[in-house]
């Protein structure tokens, strides 16, 4: 097992968009970043670009929907670095934007939940023991305002006209996982929070979104590098606690 003296972060869905911006920002803070992605070519190319900027980043093939892939990735990190300090569960999908709760197909819900909820949960379960062994951990689950129960129940919400029931359900569930796990590891110096990046210009957010990926990465990176004693178990947007 390697004796690695720098903090190590794993970012999922790191080959593009917000995940790529988070990887860059963490790398600029002298953190070794493992860039997880399910496409080997795109993942390796993204990693190579950041390495070309002089950042300490490594590519790791990772499919968050496959337990075998998750366990293999975490074991490789454990063997190579002997530690894992930060996990950013960024990978996610929205495949039901035009549907509502009255017609969404069960298979759409199942596929969305597997990527957006079960994947992050399995990653947390695999990563927390490494963090406990090191006496330090920061976990960021990528949330969304669309997962806020408060906003769902508000007819005046700016998101009131958005359907996406499977996506909303998965993000609401992810916030529950954040709260439950944060409570369980509160005494282990492991801080777990959800981050809403806002409406960002990505493949998911679309070109009309007002924020750049770099702007969307701000709150997740802030939560990923919180000092000891920082907040845990909350949902944050623009570094501010929001209702969920």
C-alpha positions as CSV (number, residue, x, y, z in Angstrom):
1,X,0.0,0.0,0.0
2,X,1.3,3.4,-1.0
3,X,2.1,6.1,1.6
4,X,0.5,9.0,-0.2
5,X,0.9,12.3,1.7
6,X,-1.6,14.4,-0.2
7,X,-5.3,14.4,0.1
8,X,-7.1,12.1,-2.5
9,X,-10.4,12.9,-4.0
10,X,-12.7,10.7,-6.2
11,X,-15.0,12.6,-8.6
12,X,-17.6,10.7,-10.5
13,X,-18.8,11.8,-14.0
14,X,-15.6,13.7,-14.2
15,X,-14.9,13.7,-17.9
16,X,-17.1,16.7,-18.7
17,X,-19.3,19.6,-17.4
18,X,-19.4,20.2,-13.6
19,X,-17.4,17.1,-12.8
20,X,-14.6,18.2,-15.0
21,X,-14.7,21.7,-13.4
22,X,-14.7,20.2,-9.9
23,X,-11.7,18.0,-10.8
24,X,-9.8,21.0,-12.0
25,X,-10.6,23.1,-8.9
26,X,-9.6,20.4,-6.5
27,X,-6.4,19.7,-8.4
28,X,-5.5,23.4,-8.2
29,X,-5.7,23.0,-4.4
30,X,-2.9,20.5,-4.4
31,X,-5.3,17.5,-4.1
32,X,-4.7,14.3,-6.0
33,X,-7.9,13.8,-8.1
34,X,-9.1,10.4,-9.3
35,X,-11.4,11.2,-12.3
36,X,-14.1,8.5,-12.5
37,X,-15.9,8.0,-15.8
38,X,-17.6,5.1,-17.5
39,X,-16.3,5.9,-21.0
40,X,-12.6,5.0,-21.1
41,X,-11.7,7.2,-24.1
42,X,-13.5,10.3,-23.0
43,X,-12.3,9.8,-19.4
44,X,-8.7,9.4,-20.4
45,X,-8.8,12.4,-22.7
46,X,-10.3,14.6,-20.0
47,X,-7.6,13.4,-17.6
48,X,-4.9,14.1,-20.1
49,X,-6.1,17.7,-20.6
50,X,-5.9,18.4,-16.9
51,X,-2.5,16.7,-16.6
52,X,-1.4,19.0,-19.3
53,X,-2.2,21.9,-17.0
54,X,0.2,20.4,-14.4
55,X,-2.5,19.0,-12.2
56,X,-2.2,15.7,-10.2
57,X,-5.1,13.8,-11.7
58,X,-5.6,10.1,-12.6
59,X,-8.3,8.4,-14.6
60,X,-10.3,5.5,-13.2
61,X,-12.9,3.6,-15.2
62,X,-16.0,3.7,-13.1
63,X,-19.6,2.8,-13.8
64,X,-21.7,4.0,-10.9
65,X,-24.5,1.6,-11.8
66,X,-22.4,-1.5,-11.4
67,X,-21.4,-2.7,-7.9
68,X,-18.5,-4.7,-9.3
69,X,-17.1,-1.6,-11.0
70,X,-17.5,0.5,-7.8
71,X,-15.7,-2.0,-5.6
72,X,-12.9,-2.4,-8.1
73,X,-12.4,1.3,-8.3
74,X,-12.2,1.8,-4.6
75,X,-9.9,-1.1,-4.1
76,X,-7.5,0.3,-6.8
77,X,-7.6,3.7,-4.9
78,X,-6.9,1.9,-1.6
79,X,-4.0,-0.1,-3.1
80,X,-2.5,2.8,-5.0
81,X,-2.8,5.6,-2.5
82,X,-3.7,4.0,0.8
83,X,-6.3,6.6,1.5
84,X,-9.4,8.4,0.2
85,X,-10.3,11.8,1.7
86,X,-13.0,13.3,-0.6
87,X,-15.8,11.8,-2.6
88,X,-17.9,13.9,-5.0
89,X,-20.9,12.0,-6.3
90,X,-21.4,14.0,-9.4
91,X,-22.5,11.4,-12.0
92,X,-26.2,11.6,-12.8
93,X,-28.8,11.4,-15.5
94,X,-32.2,13.0,-16.4
95,X,-34.1,10.9,-18.9
96,X,-37.7,11.9,-18.1
97,X,-37.8,15.7,-18.6
98,X,-41.0,15.5,-20.7
99,X,-42.9,13.1,-18.4
100,X,-45.0,13.6,-15.3
101,X,-45.9,11.3,-12.3
102,X,-49.0,10.1,-14.0
103,X,-47.3,8.6,-17.0
104,X,-43.6,8.0,-16.1
105,X,-42.6,4.4,-16.9
106,X,-41.4,2.2,-14.0
107,X,-38.2,1.3,-16.0
108,X,-37.4,5.0,-16.3
109,X,-37.7,5.4,-12.6
110,X,-35.5,2.3,-12.0
111,X,-32.8,3.4,-14.4
112,X,-32.7,6.9,-12.9
113,X,-32.6,5.7,-9.3
114,X,-29.8,3.2,-10.1
115,X,-27.6,6.0,-11.4
116,X,-28.6,8.9,-9.2
117,X,-29.3,7.2,-5.9
118,X,-28.1,3.6,-5.6
119,X,-24.7,4.5,-7.2
120,X,-23.9,7.3,-4.8
121,X,-25.1,5.2,-1.9
122,X,-22.9,2.2,-2.9
123,X,-19.9,4.6,-3.3
124,X,-20.5,6.1,0.1
125,X,-20.7,2.7,1.7
126,X,-17.4,1.7,0.0
127,X,-15.5,4.9,0.7
128,X,-16.5,5.6,4.3
129,X,-14.4,2.9,5.8
130,X,-11.3,4.4,4.1
131,X,-12.2,7.8,5.5
132,X,-12.8,6.4,8.9
133,X,-9.3,4.8,8.8
134,X,-7.8,8.1,8.0
135,X,-9.8,10.1,10.5
136,X,-11.0,12.5,7.8
137,X,-13.7,12.6,5.1
138,X,-15.7,14.9,3.0
139,X,-18.6,13.6,0.8
140,X,-20.6,15.8,-1.6
141,X,-23.7,14.4,-3.2
142,X,-24.8,16.4,-6.2
143,X,-28.4,17.5,-5.6
144,X,-30.8,19.7,-7.4
145,X,-33.5,22.2,-6.6
146,X,-35.9,19.8,-8.4
147,X,-35.4,17.4,-5.6
148,X,-36.6,19.8,-2.9
149,X,-39.9,18.7,-1.4
150,X,-40.5,22.3,-0.3
151,X,-40.3,23.5,-3.9
152,X,-42.3,20.6,-5.3
153,X,-45.2,21.6,-2.9
154,X,-45.0,25.3,-3.8
155,X,-47.2,26.2,-6.8
156,X,-45.3,29.5,-7.1
157,X,-41.9,27.7,-7.5
158,X,-40.0,28.6,-10.6
159,X,-39.7,24.9,-11.2
160,X,-43.5,24.3,-10.9
161,X,-43.9,23.6,-14.6
162,X,-41.0,21.0,-14.7
163,X,-42.0,17.4,-14.8
164,X,-39.1,14.9,-14.5
165,X,-40.6,12.8,-11.7
166,X,-38.0,10.1,-11.8
167,X,-35.2,12.7,-11.6
168,X,-36.9,14.6,-8.8
169,X,-37.5,11.4,-6.8
170,X,-33.9,10.4,-7.2
171,X,-32.6,13.7,-6.0
172,X,-35.0,13.8,-3.0
173,X,-33.8,10.4,-2.1
174,X,-30.2,11.4,-2.4
175,X,-30.8,14.2,0.1
176,X,-32.2,11.6,2.5
177,X,-29.0,9.5,2.1
178,X,-27.0,12.6,2.8
179,X,-28.9,13.3,6.1
180,X,-28.9,9.6,7.2
181,X,-25.2,9.0,6.6
182,X,-24.1,12.4,8.0
183,X,-25.8,11.4,11.3
184,X,-24.1,8.1,11.4
185,X,-20.5,9.4,10.9
186,X,-20.8,12.7,12.7
187,X,-18.2,11.6,15.2
188,X,-15.7,10.4,12.6
189,X,-14.7,13.8,11.2
190,X,-16.6,12.9,8.0
191,X,-18.8,15.7,6.7
192,X,-21.5,14.8,4.2
193,X,-23.6,17.4,2.4
194,X,-25.6,17.8,-0.8
195,X,-24.8,20.5,-3.3
196,X,-27.2,22.1,-5.7
197,X,-25.0,23.7,-8.4
198,X,-27.8,25.8,-9.9
199,X,-28.8,25.8,-13.6
200,X,-25.6,25.1,-15.4
201,X,-24.7,24.9,-19.1
202,X,-24.0,21.2,-19.5
203,X,-25.4,18.4,-21.6
204,X,-28.1,18.0,-18.9
205,X,-28.7,21.7,-18.2
206,X,-28.8,22.9,-21.8
207,X,-27.2,25.8,-23.6
208,X,-29.8,28.3,-22.3
209,X,-28.6,27.8,-18.7
210,X,-27.1,31.0,-17.1
211,X,-24.2,29.4,-15.2
212,X,-20.9,28.0,-16.5
213,X,-19.6,24.7,-15.2
214,X,-16.9,26.6,-13.3
215,X,-19.6,28.6,-11.5
216,X,-21.6,25.4,-10.8
217,X,-18.5,23.8,-9.3
218,X,-18.1,26.5,-6.6
219,X,-20.4,25.1,-3.9
220,X,-19.4,21.4,-4.4
221,X,-15.7,22.3,-4.1
222,X,-16.4,24.5,-1.0
223,X,-18.2,21.5,0.6
224,X,-15.5,19.1,-0.5
225,X,-12.8,21.2,1.3
226,X,-14.7,22.2,4.5
227,X,-12.6,22.6,7.6
228,X,-13.0,20.3,10.6
229,X,-16.2,21.1,12.5
230,X,-17.9,22.4,9.3
231,X,-21.6,21.8,8.5
232,X,-22.9,18.4,7.7
233,X,-26.2,16.8,6.7
234,X,-27.5,19.8,4.8
235,X,-28.3,20.9,1.2
236,X,-26.5,23.9,-0.1
237,X,-26.7,26.3,-3.1
238,X,-24.4,29.2,-3.5
239,X,-22.8,28.2,-0.2
240,X,-26.1,28.8,1.5
241,X,-28.3,26.2,3.3
242,X,-31.6,25.7,1.4
243,X,-34.8,24.0,2.4
244,X,-35.4,20.5,1.0
